Amino acid sequence: MPALEQIVPVTGAPCWVILIAQDLQAAQSFYGAVMDWTFRGTTLGSNFSVALSHGEPVAGIGACSSSGLPTLWTPYFAVGNVDETAGRVRERGATLAVGPVKLGKGRAALAADRDGATFGFWEGPALAWSVGQGSAPARLDLQTRDAFEAAIFYAEVFDWAKPPGDCTVDYADDHVLVQVAGHTVATLWGGGVETAPDPKIRPRWIVDFRVDDSKRAAAAAVAAGGDASPAPPLGRSSKDAFIIRDPDGGLFTVSDA
């Protein structure tokens, strides 16, 4: 099988999304049935795989049952120096949960912002992948308490809109757009409630995948042991979008292509 193309990712931009599941084989079975993904191994070991759609990379799925981490879909952002970024996270009152640690040809860390949304950052080469293009997720949205306060936090951590930064920030009436060369790679929305008993309402990064038929995907998720419910609009043009919870509790959304 040919190697997947690697690039130097745009600094500050999302460069990958990862699900850490309790059982890799079970997760592959669920996402294969719901999303029609196939999987291939990586150099990171037997507990990590790359999900593919029509041979193109979509996301990473790993298993770490002893870590104590909840099952979450987590975006990773490209940085030039993972140690400096980790320092910025701590300086701004957020939580550095894991790392920095060496993984393959790069280094990574996992953190939670001040409202509790989990995100990661990565230093090193990455797969050729960009939100909203090709096989990558269609959207990446932050549901947070205050979109504009969150934008300040992430802009300081990732040098958004700081010359000669690669990412720009555009403030709208009720949300914030993060763009690379005019292409939106992330959107920040308010309305998240930190103390909500329902994890769907809490501050979190929402990974949205484009599918041919979101109703079919939702039905397949339920049949495979998950759960599905209508997703809030969050600026989507699609009438049909669903929040899906996998059997381990991992949340993601699907919307019509």
Protein Blocks (a to p, Z undefined) as FASTA:
>chain_A
ZZdddddddehiafbdcdddfblklmmmmmmmmnopacdddfkbjkbccddeehiafbdc
dddfknopacddddddddfblklmmmmmmmnopacfbdcddehjbccdddddfkopacdd
dedddddddehiajbcfbdcdddfblmlmmmmmmmmnopaiacbfbdcdddfkbccddee
hiafbdcdehiafklmblklmgcdddddddfblmlmmmmmmmnopacddddfklpabfbd
cddddfkopacddddZZ
